[in-house]
Amino acid sequence: MNSGLLKKIILIWIVIVFFGSMIWRLASTNGNQAGEFQPSYSEFVAKVDADDVREVTLYLSTNSYELQGEYARPANGKFRLTVSKELGPGLLGQLRDKNVAVKVKEIRSGDWALILLNASLLILVVGFCVLLIWLIRAGRRQAAVALSASGAVRTGIGYDLHRLEEGRPLIVGGIELPFEKGPVGHSDGDVLAHAMCDALLGAAGLGDIGTHFPDTDPKWKGANSMLFLEHAKKLLDEKHFAIEHVDAVVITEKPKLGPHFSKMRAALAKALGVGAEKIHLKAKTNEGVDAIGRGEAIAAHVIATLVSR
């Protein structure tokens, strides 16, 4: 979360709390006016009998009546009291007998403030929820913009193919498999590791395997292809890229590769310094078609996804 967004969040939350506090204070002030008498029922009846009540407004509610008005003595004295609904009709008749000006209302004029008082907590909760939703959406928008602007996700594709000959070791994914044929190549001919190396280098814009490990260089003669992946990982680290996912398919008629996938993933993950769960392997045959189908070659396709750090 950037500092600008954080400042907006704090400002909005302060505004919500401020208005909530104002509502609370307004309602509280409305409910307890300064200098207002709150007599008991018997004290009020005594005032009525003594002709000390000038006017009364009767507010109706479900179970009680609220009386609010002004005394004749003391002059301009305000009063407020609540009586049960059963006492209301008799008291109303008594007031009229004494010629007290009586008004009957369904809703007290200041009730809006009390309603806001009761609803103030709800207002704060709703405000917080709205703020939280806005925050989540704003964060997602900023993440999407940042991702698009920085090119944080990169994808590369790799492909390799090797001829197979009798009497050579078959190494796929850093594992030697029991088989009568093996790849012809300058290094150990690991078709999966080579395609994976190309995919990673391509995603980072770092060329291909031939750029870094040319087959014209004698020092790579018979080299273990895991060294190529280790070097590719080092280059990715220097460019601040992390491996997010690698998806690969190896195409060969024989042997069956599925039983060896767990060892391959472990070897590849170790060379790349990632968890084995980031590497997904599949195997396909070529249904007897062309050199692969005739058992004369083996190939691999790889897609690698990187994220910037």
C-alpha positions as CSV (number, residue, x, y, z in Angstrom):
1,M,0.0,0.0,0.0
2,N,1.5,3.4,-1.0
3,S,1.6,6.4,1.3
4,G,-1.0,8.4,-0.7
5,L,-3.6,5.7,-0.4
6,L,-2.9,5.3,3.3
7,K,-3.4,9.0,3.9
8,K,-6.7,8.9,2.1
9,I,-7.9,6.0,4.2
10,I,-6.9,7.8,7.4
11,L,-8.6,11.0,6.3
12,I,-11.8,9.3,5.4
13,W,-11.9,7.4,8.7
14,I,-11.3,10.6,10.7
15,V,-14.3,12.2,8.8
16,I,-16.5,9.2,9.7
17,V,-15.5,9.4,13.4
18,F,-16.0,13.2,13.5
19,F,-19.5,13.1,12.0
20,G,-20.4,10.2,14.2
21,S,-19.2,12.2,17.3
22,M,-21.2,15.2,16.2
23,I,-24.3,13.2,15.8
24,W,-23.9,11.7,19.2
25,R,-23.3,15.1,20.9
26,L,-26.2,16.7,19.0
27,A,-28.6,14.0,20.1
28,S,-27.3,14.0,23.6
29,T,-27.7,17.8,23.9
30,N,-31.2,17.5,22.4
31,G,-32.1,14.8,25.0
32,N,-30.9,16.8,28.0
33,Q,-31.5,20.5,27.6
34,A,-30.0,22.8,30.2
35,G,-32.4,24.0,33.0
36,E,-35.1,21.5,32.1
37,F,-37.3,20.2,34.9
38,Q,-38.0,16.5,35.1
39,P,-40.8,16.2,37.7
40,S,-42.4,13.0,38.9
41,Y,-46.0,12.3,37.9
42,S,-47.4,13.4,41.3
43,E,-45.4,16.6,41.2
44,F,-46.7,17.4,37.8
45,V,-50.3,16.7,38.8
46,A,-49.8,19.1,41.7
47,K,-48.5,21.8,39.3
48,V,-51.6,21.3,37.1
49,D,-53.9,21.6,40.1
50,A,-52.1,24.8,41.1
51,D,-52.5,26.3,37.6
52,D,-48.8,26.4,37.3
53,V,-48.7,24.7,33.9
54,R,-49.0,27.0,30.8
55,E,-48.8,24.6,27.9
56,V,-48.1,20.9,27.2
57,T,-47.2,19.0,24.1
58,L,-48.1,15.3,24.3
59,Y,-46.0,12.9,22.2
60,L,-47.5,9.5,21.5
61,S,-45.5,6.3,21.5
62,T,-46.3,2.6,21.7
63,N,-46.3,2.1,25.5
64,S,-46.1,5.5,27.0
65,Y,-46.7,9.2,26.6
66,E,-44.0,11.9,26.8
67,L,-45.1,15.3,28.0
68,Q,-43.0,18.4,27.2
69,G,-44.0,22.0,27.9
70,E,-43.6,25.2,29.9
71,Y,-44.6,26.2,33.4
72,A,-46.4,29.5,34.2
73,R,-44.5,29.4,37.5
74,P,-41.5,29.5,37.6
75,A,-41.7,31.7,34.5
76,N,-40.6,30.1,31.3
77,G,-39.6,26.9,33.1
78,K,-39.3,23.9,30.8
79,F,-40.3,20.5,31.9
80,R,-40.3,16.9,30.5
81,L,-41.7,13.7,31.9
82,T,-43.0,10.3,30.7
83,V,-46.2,8.6,31.9
84,S,-47.6,5.2,31.2
85,K,-50.2,4.9,28.4
86,E,-52.9,4.1,31.0
87,L,-52.5,7.4,32.7
88,G,-52.5,9.5,29.5
89,P,-56.3,9.9,28.9
90,G,-57.1,10.9,32.5
91,L,-54.2,13.4,32.6
92,L,-55.2,14.8,29.2
93,G,-58.7,15.5,30.6
94,Q,-57.3,17.1,33.7
95,L,-55.1,19.4,31.6
96,R,-58.1,20.5,29.5
97,D,-60.2,21.1,32.6
98,K,-57.5,23.5,33.7
99,N,-57.5,25.2,30.3
100,V,-53.9,24.2,29.7
101,A,-53.0,24.5,26.0
102,V,-52.5,20.9,24.9
103,K,-51.0,19.7,21.6
104,V,-50.9,16.0,20.6
105,K,-48.2,14.8,18.2
106,E,-47.2,11.4,16.9
107,I,-43.5,12.1,16.7
108,R,-41.5,14.6,18.8
109,S,-39.8,17.3,16.7
110,G,-36.4,16.4,18.0
111,D,-36.7,12.7,17.5
112,W,-34.6,12.8,14.4
113,A,-31.6,13.4,16.6
114,L,-32.4,10.5,18.9
115,I,-32.8,8.3,15.9
116,L,-29.4,9.4,14.7
117,L,-28.0,8.7,18.1
118,N,-29.3,5.2,18.1
119,A,-28.1,4.7,14.5
120,S,-24.7,6.3,15.0
121,L,-23.0,3.0,15.7
122,L,-24.6,1.5,12.6
123,I,-23.4,4.5,10.6
124,L,-19.8,4.0,11.8
125,V,-20.0,0.3,11.0
126,V,-21.4,0.9,7.5
127,G,-18.8,3.6,6.9
128,F,-16.0,1.2,7.9
129,C,-17.3,-1.5,5.6
130,V,-17.6,1.0,2.7
131,L,-14.0,2.1,3.5
132,L,-12.8,-1.5,3.6
133,I,-14.4,-2.3,0.2
134,W,-13.0,0.8,-1.3
135,L,-9.6,-0.1,0.1
136,I,-9.6,-3.6,-1.4
137,R,-10.8,-2.3,-4.8
138,A,-8.2,0.5,-4.8
139,G,-5.5,-1.9,-3.9
140,R,-6.4,-4.3,-6.7
141,R,-6.5,-1.5,-9.2
142,Q,-3.1,-0.2,-8.1
143,A,-1.7,-3.7,-8.2
144,A,-3.0,-4.3,-11.7
145,V,-1.7,-0.9,-12.9
146,A,1.7,-1.6,-11.3
147,L,1.8,-5.1,-12.7
148,S,1.0,-3.7,-16.2
149,A,3.4,-0.8,-16.0
150,S,6.4,-2.7,-14.7
151,G,6.0,-5.9,-16.8
152,A,6.3,-7.8,-13.6
153,V,5.1,-11.1,-15.1
154,R,7.3,-12.6,-18.0
155,T,6.7,-15.8,-20.0
156,G,9.2,-17.7,-22.1
157,I,9.0,-20.8,-24.3
158,G,11.7,-23.4,-24.8
159,Y,12.1,-26.3,-27.3
160,D,14.7,-28.9,-27.8
161,L,15.1,-32.2,-29.8
162,H,17.9,-34.8,-29.8
163,R,18.5,-37.8,-31.9
164,L,18.7,-41.1,-30.0
165,E,21.4,-43.7,-30.6
166,E,22.1,-47.1,-29.2
167,G,24.6,-47.4,-26.3
168,R,24.3,-43.8,-25.0
169,P,22.8,-43.0,-21.5
170,L,19.3,-41.5,-21.6
171,I,19.2,-38.5,-19.2
172,V,16.0,-36.6,-18.8
173,G,15.4,-34.0,-16.2
174,G,18.7,-34.7,-14.5
175,I,17.8,-38.4,-14.0
176,E,19.4,-41.3,-15.9
177,L,16.7,-43.7,-17.1
178,P,17.2,-47.4,-18.0
179,F,16.9,-47.6,-21.7
180,E,19.0,-48.9,-24.6
181,K,19.2,-45.6,-26.4
182,G,20.4,-42.1,-25.4
183,P,20.6,-38.6,-26.9
184,V,23.3,-37.4,-29.2
185,G,24.6,-34.0,-28.0
186,H,27.6,-31.9,-27.1
187,S,26.7,-32.1,-23.4
188,D,24.7,-34.9,-21.7
189,G,21.9,-34.2,-24.1
190,D,19.2,-33.7,-21.4
191,V,16.4,-32.5,-23.7
192,L,14.1,-31.4,-20.8
193,A,16.8,-29.4,-19.1
194,H,17.8,-27.7,-22.3
195,A,14.3,-26.7,-23.2
196,M,13.7,-25.5,-19.7
197,C,16.9,-23.4,-19.8
198,D,15.8,-21.8,-23.0
199,A,12.3,-21.0,-21.6
200,L,13.8,-19.3,-18.5
201,L,16.4,-17.3,-20.4
202,G,13.8,-16.3,-23.0
203,A,11.4,-15.1,-20.3
204,A,14.1,-12.9,-18.8
205,G,15.3,-11.6,-22.2
206,L,18.7,-13.2,-21.7
207,G,19.2,-15.0,-25.0
208,D,19.2,-18.8,-25.3
209,I,21.2,-21.8,-24.2
210,G,23.5,-21.6,-27.2
211,T,24.5,-18.0,-26.2
212,H,25.7,-19.1,-22.8
213,F,26.9,-22.6,-23.5
214,P,27.9,-22.9,-27.1
215,D,28.5,-26.4,-28.5
216,T,31.7,-25.2,-30.0
217,D,33.2,-24.7,-26.5
218,P,35.0,-28.0,-25.5
219,K,34.5,-27.3,-21.8
220,W,30.8,-28.1,-22.1
221,K,31.6,-31.5,-23.7
222,G,29.6,-34.1,-21.8
223,A,28.6,-31.5,-19.2
224,N,25.8,-32.1,-16.7
225,S,22.8,-30.0,-17.9
226,M,21.9,-29.2,-14.3
227,L,24.9,-26.8,-14.4
228,F,23.1,-24.9,-17.2
229,L,20.0,-24.5,-15.1
230,E,22.0,-23.4,-12.1
231,H,23.7,-20.7,-14.2
232,A,20.3,-19.6,-15.6
233,K,19.0,-19.3,-12.1
234,K,22.0,-17.1,-11.2
235,L,21.3,-14.8,-14.1
236,L,17.6,-14.6,-13.2
237,D,18.6,-13.5,-9.6
238,E,20.8,-10.8,-11.0
239,K,17.9,-9.5,-13.0
240,H,15.6,-9.7,-10.0
241,F,13.4,-12.4,-11.5
242,A,11.8,-15.2,-9.5
243,I,10.5,-18.5,-11.0
244,E,6.8,-18.6,-10.6
245,H,5.9,-21.8,-12.6
246,V,7.4,-24.1,-15.2
247,D,5.2,-26.3,-17.3
248,A,6.9,-28.9,-19.5
249,V,6.0,-31.8,-21.9
250,V,8.5,-34.4,-23.1
251,I,7.7,-36.3,-26.3
252,T,9.0,-39.8,-26.7
253,E,7.7,-43.2,-27.7
254,K,9.8,-45.0,-25.1
255,P,10.5,-45.4,-22.2
256,K,7.5,-44.4,-20.0
257,L,8.5,-41.2,-18.1
258,G,5.6,-40.9,-15.7
259,P,7.1,-43.2,-13.0
260,H,10.2,-41.0,-12.9
261,F,8.6,-37.6,-12.7
262,S,8.9,-37.2,-9.0
263,K,12.7,-37.7,-9.1
264,M,13.0,-35.4,-12.2
265,R,11.0,-32.6,-10.4
266,A,13.3,-33.0,-7.3
267,A,16.4,-32.8,-9.4
268,L,15.2,-29.8,-11.5
269,A,13.9,-28.0,-8.4
270,K,17.2,-28.4,-6.7
271,A,19.2,-27.0,-9.6
272,L,16.8,-24.0,-9.9
273,G,16.5,-23.4,-6.1
274,V,12.7,-23.6,-6.1
275,G,10.1,-25.8,-4.6
276,A,9.2,-28.9,-6.6
277,E,5.6,-27.7,-6.7
278,K,6.6,-25.0,-9.1
279,I,7.5,-27.6,-11.8
280,H,4.9,-29.5,-13.7
281,L,5.9,-32.3,-16.0
282,K,3.9,-34.2,-18.7
283,A,4.8,-36.9,-21.2
284,K,3.4,-37.6,-24.7
285,T,4.1,-40.1,-27.5
286,N,4.0,-39.1,-31.2
287,E,1.7,-42.0,-32.0
288,G,4.4,-43.7,-34.3
289,V,4.7,-40.6,-36.5
290,D,8.1,-39.3,-37.8
291,A,11.5,-39.7,-36.1
292,I,10.1,-39.4,-32.6
293,G,7.3,-41.9,-33.4
294,R,9.9,-44.3,-34.8
295,G,12.0,-44.1,-31.6
296,E,14.8,-42.2,-33.3
297,A,14.5,-38.9,-31.4
298,I,13.2,-37.3,-28.2
299,A,11.8,-33.7,-27.8
300,A,10.6,-31.3,-25.1
301,H,8.5,-28.2,-25.0
302,V,8.6,-25.9,-21.9
303,I,6.8,-22.7,-20.8
304,A,8.3,-20.7,-17.9
305,T,6.7,-17.9,-16.0
306,L,8.8,-15.4,-14.1
307,V,7.8,-12.5,-11.7
308,S,9.9,-9.5,-10.9
309,R,11.1,-9.0,-7.3
